[in-house]
Amino acid sequence: MPLNELKAVDYLKLIRKREISVEQTVKDILKQIDRLEQTLKAYLYINREGALQEAKAIDKKISSGEDIPPLAGLPIAIKDNICTKGIETTCASKMLKGFIPPYDATVIKKIKEAGGIIIGKNNLDEFAMGSSTENSAFQTTLNPWDITRVPGGSSGGSAAAVAAHEALIAIGTDTGGSVRIPASFCGIVGLKPTYGRVSRYGVIPYASSMDNVGVLGKVVEDTALLMNIICGYDDYDSTSADTPVPDFLLSCREGINDLKFGVPREFFGPQVDIEIKEKVKEAINKIEQMGGKLEEISLPYSEYSFPTYYLIVSAEAGSGLARFDGVQYGLRIEDNDNLEDMYKKTRSKGFGAEVLYRIIMGTYALSAGNYDDYYLRAQKVRTLIRKDFENAFRKVDLLVCPTSPELPFKKGRQQKDLLAQFLPDAHIIPVSLAGLPGLSLNCGFSKKVQLPIGLQIIGRPFEEEKVLRAAYNLEIELKEVNSVQPNFTFNSVSG
């Protein structure tokens, strides 16, 4: 087996036994990137020389018998809206083309201190605004299972890289499903932690009240492994939660006999593709066979999630992106008449259509006369949605439902139908609004065209260990499903 196809947990075991080398693992990943990237376009930057140098240094430590760090040279792909010292960070936007951060985000600092190696920076929807990774200013990432379809967004580059074995594991961000939808569409595991569980310092914001750093892995254990490293309180992040961090990897291996699972009836309605409904229900039956208890519950206010979410995130984006004005960093248009003219020209040329659309919508919602009718009302509905979950969690430990109501869709669809890009988010946005942990796990494939189907497990705040435990046990039952891999027959096709 090529080393790039290893799971992260297996890689670390083999490294500690000295059966493989970090350098050869990195070389195998780079070989896969060279073979597939012309078509997939999952990366905006590949840290070729830096990764090889770091790999050799860690191999030298291992051969000399020195203590090795927890991640021991694990190659990790990073979404390009997370600051990396000395490596360009663009948010897939012309506005930040050429921006090289002078510092590492806290999550990157923790990964480096643990011995992780950054293999490259992944493509995304510009400033994380989108559900398909088609809104990037530089390129469109494709789905490894079917290159006529999207990998989901906005962490589509990170998910595609993991699914195509161009990375062993990846870091993404999730505001309204941007880790979980790509995980579902690409047939891998994606975890959005509780809001505040992972520091956002150094993560370029989309909507600060909902942005989360998440993990995309090949299996549940890989996700738990990296969570052990990146979680924890951070003085540099005012929204960071000072909450104890359990051993997520260890907690995975407990059973689920003590857990009660809620099945939200609203997430199994006529809007859900029939094949998705069938596969998710089959997986839920397996949960019951394994000893988990089931109860149907209701989330009545979830139907208002769409307008609530898009009003709030657009308002926060419109406010937060005001910093990109051509004065301090990023793009600046020099040919202008005055300061206001520079602002207008810089922003109109630096931001793409989707970003401009959301800024305009958010500015309108926050404007005098509209604030109470739109933004304030959306925040009140957000509270009702959160209370729905609180009521549900008085009865059950976890919720289980489809990650997306539809299969990975064809590229170009959102250009024909702007509202269609929001369809995959129906089951994930309520979780984001409530700040809860949610994980997507592959539970099967469609019949006509073999496309992955994601199942979402949702937990109480800061109960990621229960989410991971349930996912790990279910993954074992779905072993045959998760042994299926993309065939990569597109490697010679131009994307």
C-alpha atoms as one frame of an Amber mdcrd trajectory, in Angstrom:
protein
   0.000   0.000   0.000   1.335   3.488  -0.868   1.971   5.382   2.358  -0.324
   8.241   1.326  -3.272   5.824   1.671  -2.579   5.204   5.360  -4.944   6.349
   8.072  -3.334   8.863  10.439  -3.551   6.500  13.426  -1.894   3.686  11.445
   0.809   6.054  10.198   1.756   6.994  13.770   1.913   3.355  14.873   4.219
   2.440  11.980   6.420   5.491  12.569   6.892   4.566  16.232   7.804   1.003
  15.193  10.279   2.477  12.665   8.652   0.470   9.880   8.170   3.502   7.614
   9.787   6.918   7.241   8.243  10.372   7.358  10.156  11.369   4.233   8.771
   8.483   2.174   5.237   9.251   3.375   5.590  12.870   2.295   7.043  11.767
  -1.060   4.111   9.409  -1.658   1.663  12.235  -0.890   3.482  14.618  -3.242
   3.459  11.931  -5.931  -0.310  11.590  -5.574  -0.706  15.367  -5.698   1.371
  15.521  -8.881  -0.778  12.776 -10.410  -4.208  14.181  -9.568  -3.985  17.924
  -8.967  -4.239  18.957 -12.622  -7.810  17.681 -12.442  -8.876  17.858  -8.769
  -7.456  21.280  -7.900  -7.715  20.712  -4.146  -4.608  22.800  -3.326  -3.788
  26.467  -3.771  -0.247  26.016  -2.413   1.950  22.949  -1.967   4.666  23.136
   0.680   6.948  20.779  -1.233  10.432  21.811  -0.063   9.398  22.751   3.469
   7.549  19.471   4.045  10.481  17.370   2.806  12.962  19.273   4.970  10.816
  18.822   8.084  10.299  15.140   7.260  14.064  14.531   7.056  14.580  16.314
  10.380  12.003  14.142  12.161  13.399  10.955  10.579  16.802  11.957  11.935
  15.343  12.293  15.449  13.706   8.896  15.172  16.878   7.167  13.926  18.948
   8.704  16.732  16.514   7.449  19.363  15.264  10.872  20.449  11.762  11.354
  21.831   9.338  12.151  19.043   6.331  14.488  19.341   2.727  13.182  19.358
   2.083  13.757  15.643   5.600  12.644  14.593   5.719  14.276  11.165   2.074
  13.626  10.276   1.393  15.402   6.939  -1.648  17.692   7.314  -3.470  19.827
   4.736  -4.720  23.253   5.883  -7.653  25.266   4.564  -6.378  28.535   3.129
  -8.312  30.826   5.460  -6.081  29.864   8.398  -2.939  31.951   8.906   0.356
  30.137   8.363   3.575  32.001   9.116   5.689  32.457   5.994   3.127  30.728
   3.753   0.657  32.683   1.639  -2.886  32.784   3.027  -5.444  34.032   0.494
  -8.940  32.891   1.551  -9.175  32.012  -2.172  -9.663  35.732  -2.847  -7.925
  38.269  -5.061  -8.219  40.592  -2.081  -5.540  38.627  -0.185  -3.442  37.346
  -3.067   0.201  37.659  -1.968  -0.607  38.065   1.754   1.971  36.194   3.869
   1.045  36.172   7.578   3.811  37.055  10.080   2.399  34.580  12.616   0.712
  31.184  12.905  -2.905  30.703  13.934  -3.145  28.991  17.330  -4.336  25.761
  15.720  -1.284  25.785  13.399   1.041  26.523  16.302  -0.349  23.534  18.209
   0.023  21.256  15.185   3.635  22.318  14.634   4.512  21.922  18.319   3.072
  18.390  18.155   5.287  17.578  15.158   2.721  17.892  12.369   3.886  18.903
   8.896   1.890  21.264   6.683   1.723  19.617   3.264  -0.104  22.550   1.667
  -3.004  25.029   1.700  -6.393  23.953   0.350  -8.815  25.677  -1.980 -12.145
  26.981  -0.626 -15.091  29.152  -1.494 -13.862  32.749  -1.269 -13.776  33.831
   2.394 -15.573  30.521   3.137 -18.794  31.746   1.498 -20.356  28.892  -0.421
 -21.379  25.230  -0.475 -19.513  23.944  -3.522 -15.938  25.377  -3.680 -16.918
  26.961  -7.003 -16.687  30.487  -5.558 -12.886  30.466  -5.321 -11.220  33.324
  -7.203  -8.519  30.955  -8.500  -9.913  27.511  -9.375 -12.775  25.060  -8.920
 -12.173  21.918  -6.877 -13.830  18.709  -8.129 -15.228  15.689  -6.318 -12.873
  12.642  -6.407 -15.876  10.284  -6.701 -17.222  12.026  -9.807 -15.384  14.955
 -11.362 -18.591  16.292 -12.912 -19.766  17.069  -9.361 -18.728  19.401  -6.549
 -16.959  18.303  -3.342 -19.154  20.531  -1.171 -17.991  23.725   0.448 -16.478
  25.770   1.707 -13.850  23.244   2.889 -14.138  21.334  -0.392 -10.410  21.476
  -1.107  -9.579  19.943   2.273 -12.180  17.182   1.909 -11.168  16.337  -1.660
  -7.498  16.147  -0.649  -8.236  13.633   2.111 -10.633  11.546   0.001  -8.102
  11.416  -2.869  -5.197  10.480  -0.543  -3.451  13.796  -1.251  -3.229  14.229
   2.523  -3.565  11.904   5.493  -5.802  14.387   7.333  -6.905  18.024   7.008
  -8.011  21.074   8.962 -11.036  23.007   7.725 -13.495  25.546   9.082 -17.244
  25.214   9.575 -19.583  28.198   9.855 -22.816  26.698   8.531 -21.690  23.206
   7.541 -18.440  23.851   5.701 -16.728  20.786   7.216 -19.708  18.433   7.403
 -21.102  18.914   3.867 -17.706  18.362   2.148 -17.157  15.304   4.371 -20.542
  13.948   3.303 -20.013  14.691  -0.403 -16.493  13.194  -0.386 -17.253  10.109
   1.719 -14.989  10.890   4.688 -15.370  11.947   8.351 -15.839  15.614   9.226
 -16.235  17.038  12.732 -17.377  20.520  13.716 -16.624  20.942  17.437 -18.655
  22.964  19.917 -18.276  26.696  19.384 -15.312  27.788  21.522 -13.748  24.329
  21.823 -10.951  25.161  19.313  -9.280  28.577  19.165 -10.181  30.817  16.223
  -7.163  33.066  16.696  -5.506  33.454  13.309  -8.540  32.157  11.419  -9.750
  34.821   8.985 -13.423  35.230   9.951 -16.573  34.838   7.928 -19.137  35.113
  10.746 -17.464  35.318  14.124 -20.399  34.051  16.190 -20.458  30.763  14.252
 -16.959  30.114  12.843 -15.338  26.877  14.036 -12.101  25.065  13.223 -12.877
  21.435  12.373 -11.154  18.223  11.297 -11.541  16.123   8.129 -10.192  12.582
   8.393 -10.357   9.206   6.686 -11.788   7.525   9.791 -13.261   8.567  13.138
 -10.094   7.718  15.077  -8.057  10.089  12.895 -10.473  12.886  13.704 -10.314
  12.136  17.445  -6.515  12.011  17.284  -6.207  15.538  15.885  -8.901  16.863
  18.221  -6.672  15.850  21.134  -4.033  18.234  19.760  -5.990  21.290  18.626
  -8.558  21.704  21.420  -8.071  23.846  24.507  -8.372  27.343  25.940  -6.524
  30.212  24.262  -5.921  33.650  25.816  -5.730  35.144  22.331  -9.331  34.190
  21.498 -12.047  35.960  23.501 -14.579  33.287  22.479 -12.368  30.389  23.595
 -13.973  28.160  26.238 -11.990  27.262  29.351 -13.313  23.699  29.407 -11.374
  20.489  30.177 -10.294  18.507  27.111 -10.891  14.746  27.440  -8.925  12.068
  25.596 -11.163  11.831  22.541  -9.253   8.894  21.081  -9.628   6.861  24.247
 -13.344   7.635  24.621 -14.015   6.338  21.075 -13.518   2.762  22.176 -16.359
   2.599  24.687 -19.690   1.048  23.683 -23.009   2.810  23.049 -25.363   0.749
  25.262 -25.791   3.726  27.588 -26.668   6.192  24.823 -30.101   7.291  23.653
 -30.411   8.635  20.104 -33.024  11.130  18.969 -34.275  11.008  15.384 -35.598
  14.462  14.314 -38.734  13.910  12.228 -38.247  17.232  10.403 -34.985  15.941
   8.875 -36.634  12.962   7.149 -39.298  14.822   5.168 -40.058  14.853   1.426
 -37.099  17.193   0.808 -34.677  14.316   1.504 -33.498  12.199  -1.443 -35.038
   8.711  -1.219 -31.683   6.891  -1.383 -30.247   9.086   1.370 -33.271   8.403
   3.561 -32.931   4.647   3.022 -29.198   4.473   3.791 -29.437   6.671   6.882
 -32.372   4.643   8.236 -30.374   1.436   7.653 -27.521   2.925   9.693 -29.938
   3.994  12.436 -31.243   0.402  12.588 -27.651  -0.743  13.107 -27.349   1.684
  16.030 -30.384   0.005  17.628 -28.939  -3.463  16.970 -25.730  -2.373  18.714
 -27.649  -1.478  21.870 -28.365   2.209  21.293 -31.887   3.330  22.190 -33.944
   5.360  19.703 -36.656   7.989  20.146 -38.318  10.236  17.603 -38.035  13.910
  18.554 -39.052  17.227  17.011 -37.127  20.409  16.182 -40.068  22.629  15.115
 -38.108  25.854  14.653 -35.525  24.248  12.346 -37.605  25.283   9.317 -36.641
  28.902  10.034 -32.914  28.154   9.998 -32.273  29.321   6.425 -33.354  32.966
   6.732 -32.033  33.178  10.291 -28.583  31.898   9.378 -28.108  33.940   6.204
 -29.217  37.164   7.837 -26.818  36.706  10.758 -23.780  35.541   8.773 -24.252
  38.181   6.079 -24.498  40.913   8.716 -21.350  39.663  10.454 -19.523  39.236
   7.148 -20.474  42.735   6.002 -19.120  44.138   9.261 -16.008  41.948   9.478
 -14.875  42.334   5.874 -14.830  46.120   6.220 -11.179  45.718   7.279 -10.264
  44.834   3.686 -10.150  48.319   2.236  -6.737  48.516   0.546  -5.153  50.476
   3.402  -3.350  47.993   5.689  -2.913  44.735   3.760  -4.029  42.861   0.705
  -5.014  44.316  -2.657  -4.861  48.068  -3.263  -5.974  49.757  -6.470  -3.642
  52.726  -6.942  -5.375  54.453  -9.867  -7.991  56.420  -7.946  -9.145  59.965
  -7.284  -9.446  59.877  -3.484  -9.693  57.576  -0.482 -13.345  56.707  -1.055
 -12.613  55.938  -4.696  -9.792  53.608  -3.598 -12.163  51.762  -1.246 -14.717
  51.256  -4.011 -12.275  50.135  -6.689 -10.302  47.883  -4.330 -13.362  46.105
  -2.999 -15.108  45.769  -6.353 -12.009  44.183  -7.912 -10.819  42.289  -4.839
 -14.068  40.578  -3.827 -15.933  38.065  -5.975 -19.665  38.200  -6.761 -20.776
  35.908  -3.915 -18.826  37.883  -1.295 -20.150  41.204  -2.593 -23.691  39.824
  -2.564 -23.415  38.786   1.096 -21.765  42.067   2.132 -24.570  44.045   0.487
 -27.266  41.875   2.082 -25.600  42.133   5.500 -25.104  45.885   5.284 -28.769
  46.295   4.394 -29.850  44.146   7.361 -27.735  46.256   9.749 -28.733  49.627
   8.328 -30.846  52.153  10.232 -34.498  51.175  10.113 -33.767  47.535   9.245
 -31.752  46.325  12.246 -34.770  45.473  14.430 -36.770  43.941  11.587 -33.996
  41.699  10.287 -30.855  41.166  12.377 -32.443  41.451  15.834 -35.387  39.256
  14.819 -32.980  36.657  13.399 -31.133  36.555  16.726 -34.431  35.949  18.553
 -35.272  33.047  16.233 -31.750  31.707  16.791 -32.569  31.506  20.498 -35.728
  29.520  19.728 -33.729  27.095  17.572 -31.228  26.645  20.388 -34.090  25.940
  22.816 -35.390  23.254  20.436 -32.100  21.414  20.883 -32.096  21.970  24.649
 -35.549  20.399  24.862 -34.455  17.461  22.710 -31.348  16.843  24.805 -33.467
  16.547  27.946 -34.769  13.306  26.416 -31.789  11.944  24.478 -27.959  12.006
  24.446 -27.377  12.415  20.722 -29.298  13.209  17.543 -28.857  11.341  14.273
 -30.014  12.381  10.790 -28.845  12.795   7.173 -25.962  15.265   6.814 -27.392
  16.594   3.542 -30.840  16.061   2.028 -29.282  15.683  -1.427 -26.405  13.889
  -3.126 -23.311  15.763  -4.411 -24.650  17.968  -7.178 -23.291  18.763 -10.626
 -20.829  21.638 -10.943 -22.304  24.803 -12.431 -25.724  24.370 -10.837 -25.498
  27.450  -8.638 -24.809  29.626 -11.672 -28.256  28.657 -12.973 -30.046  28.690
  -9.621 -28.604  30.856  -6.829 -30.930  29.450  -4.157 -29.980  25.848  -5.029
 -26.557  26.275  -3.398 -28.280  26.491  -0.009 -30.192  23.182  -0.297 -27.455
  20.945   1.198 -27.354  23.077   4.353 -30.858  22.281   5.644 -29.740  19.800
   8.336 -26.494  21.428   9.356 -27.360  25.099   9.780 -29.534  24.532  12.899
 -26.552  22.810  14.565 -24.327  25.792  13.733 -26.862  28.310  15.025 -27.002
  26.402  18.333 -23.179  26.111  18.568 -23.310  22.320  18.956 -20.802  19.632
  17.927 -21.725  17.718  14.770 -19.984  14.924  12.854 -20.612  13.558   9.357
 -19.843   9.896   8.699 -20.179   8.034   5.403 -23.000   5.469   5.701 -23.391
   4.216   2.137 -23.578   5.033  -1.556 -26.239   5.827  -4.120 -27.067   3.053
  -6.620 -27.123   4.573 -10.124 -23.984   6.651  -9.678 -21.782   5.638  -6.749
 -21.890   8.788  -4.636 -21.255   8.960  -0.864 -24.096   9.498   1.592 -23.384
  11.201   4.912 -25.010  10.591   8.295 -24.785  13.344  10.909 -24.429  12.774
  14.665 -25.130  15.810  16.872 -24.259  16.190  20.549 -24.728  18.486  23.519
 -22.257  21.367  23.960 -18.741  20.063  24.745 -19.789  16.416  24.475 -17.675
  15.616  21.421 -16.485  12.424  23.103 -20.031  10.984  22.907 -20.353  12.055
  19.271 -17.029  10.421  18.416 -17.847   7.304  20.430 -21.137   6.774  18.604
 -19.501   7.460  15.227 -16.596   5.087  15.921 -18.887   2.210  16.900 -21.141
   2.779  13.896 -18.125   3.003  11.602 -17.060  -0.489  12.692 -20.516  -1.802
  11.730 -20.205  -0.033   8.364 -16.714  -1.380   7.698 -17.566  -2.754   4.253
 -19.100   0.566   3.205 -16.065   2.575   4.268 -13.568   0.261   2.555 -14.806
   1.505  -0.847 -12.471   4.050  -2.477 -12.687   6.402  -5.499 -11.133   4.779
  -8.593  -9.192   7.896  -9.739  -9.585   7.050 -13.440  -9.563  10.786 -14.122
  -5.842  11.244 -13.413  -5.026  11.939 -17.057  -8.044  14.169 -17.617  -7.613
  17.926 -17.690  -9.878  19.645 -15.144
